[in-house]
Amino acid sequence: MRFDAVPMPPTVEGRPRDERGYPVPAITPWEGDEPRFALTDYARSADCARERRCSVCDVLIPRGPVWRVVGAAESAAIGEALAAGRPYRNLTPTLEGPGHRACMLYASMVCPYLARPNARRGLGAERPDDLTSHVVRGAARGSLGAVVGFADYEFAVTADQVLFRFLDPVEFLPHDTADAHLDELRAELAARRG
């Protein structure tokens, strides 16, 4: 599905765009006039964490659940825990911050890496630390991703990164290809307008 065929949340519409027209998430760093989609801007991520702002649109997330998009391994772990009636908490922190439900549904469909199981990380995705060593150029997302709602999140701002942990899943929307969320996104946007 083309990114411009996906309904855009109003909070995302005002974001800066790259030369193709893709909206640039709040935590994406820039090199000159070019966004570096595969990387995370430390200062912007820290500001979003501290001020409870969405990592996609940079607008305040109201108290209550937060959402994020997860890859294959975490999606499988959450699905297994929920199916077995066990609690789930990501004990290994992640660099990916939370956002609004509509923004994460949207991101899951327009980000090529998040949207398809065979999509691969682009240039600039390398990270030097153990936490993100799996995020390398050319790495495939793998089968089954998910948009997951959590009751809340915790974060720590270190000298060079922002680490997140997410608490108590409240919604689990798995996908092989993210266009499976199109009806959910449309319904979410309609509910926000109404």
Residue pairs with C-beta under 8 A, 6 or more apart in sequence:
1 109
1 115
1 179
1 182
3 21
3 22
3 109
3 110
4 21
6 106
6 109
6 110
6 182
6 185
7 106
7 185
7 186
7 189
8 23
8 106
9 57
9 100
9 102
9 103
9 106
9 189
9 192
10 189
10 192
11 54
11 57
11 59
11 100
11 102
11 103
12 23
12 56
12 57
12 103
12 106
13 23
15 23
15 24
15 25
15 26
15 56
15 57
15 58
16 23
16 24
16 35
17 23
17 24
18 24
18 34
18 35
18 37
22 37
22 110
23 110
24 30
24 35
24 37
25 37
25 55
25 56
25 57
25 107
26 44
26 48
26 53
26 54
26 55
26 56
26 57
26 58
27 40
27 41
27 44
27 45
27 48
27 55
27 97
28 35
28 36
28 37
28 39
28 40
28 41
28 44
29 35
29 36
29 39
29 40
29 41
29 44
30 36
36 124
37 111
37 122
37 124
38 113
38 121
38 122
38 123
38 124
38 125
38 135
38 137
39 124
39 125
40 95
40 96
40 162
42 160
42 161
42 162
45 55
45 95
45 97
45 162
46 157
46 162
47 53
48 54
48 55
48 58
48 97
49 97
49 155
49 157
49 162
49 164
50 155
50 157
51 60
52 60
52 61
53 59
53 60
53 61
54 60
54 61
54 98
54 99
54 100
54 103
55 96
55 97
55 98
55 99
56 99
56 100
56 103
56 104
56 106
56 107
57 99
57 100
57 103
59 100
61 98
61 99
61 100
65 101
65 149
65 150
65 151
65 152
65 170
65 171
66 98
66 99
66 149
66 150
66 152
66 153
66 166
67 98
67 99
67 100
67 101
67 103
67 104
67 105
67 147
67 148
67 149
67 150
67 171
68 94
68 96
68 97
68 98
68 99
68 104
68 147
68 148
68 150
68 166
69 96
69 104
69 107
69 108
69 111
69 114
69 145
69 146
69 147
69 148
70 78
70 145
70 146
70 147
70 148
71 141
71 142
71 145
72 117
72 141
72 142
72 143
72 144
72 145
73 142
74 90
74 146
75 144
75 145
75 146
75 148
75 174
76 144
77 88
78 88
78 146
78 148
78 169
78 172
79 144
79 146
79 172
79 174
81 87
81 88
81 169
82 88
82 169
82 172
87 168
88 168
88 169
89 165
89 166
89 167
89 168
90 165
90 166
91 165
92 131
93 131
93 156
93 163
93 164
93 165
94 131
94 163
94 164
94 165
94 166
95 131
95 132
95 161
95 162
95 163
95 164
96 164
97 153
97 155
97 162
97 164
98 150
98 153
98 164
98 166
99 107
101 147
101 149
101 171
101 188
102 185
102 188
102 189
102 192
104 147
105 147
105 173
105 181
105 184
105 185
105 188
106 185
107 114
108 114
108 115
108 145
108 147
108 175
108 178
108 181
109 115
109 178
109 179
109 181
109 182
109 185
112 119
113 119
113 120
113 121
113 122
113 141
114 141
114 145
114 178
115 177
115 178
115 179
116 141
116 177
116 178
117 140
117 141
117 142
117 143
117 144
117 145
117 176
117 177
118 140
118 141
119 140
119 141
120 137
120 138
120 139
120 140
120 141
121 135
121 136
121 137
121 138
121 139
122 137
123 137
124 137
125 135
125 136
125 137
125 139
126 135
126 136
126 137
127 133
127 135
127 136
129 161
131 161
131 163
143 176
144 174
144 175
144 176
145 174
145 175
145 176
145 178
146 172
146 173
146 174
146 175
147 171
147 173
147 175
147 178
147 181
147 184
148 166
148 169
148 171
148 172
148 173
149 169
149 170
149 171
149 172
150 166
150 167
150 168
150 169
150 170
151 167
151 168
151 169
151 170
152 166
152 167
152 168
153 164
153 165
153 166
153 167
154 164
154 165
154 166
154 167
155 162
155 163
155 164
155 165
156 162
156 163
173 181
173 184
175 181
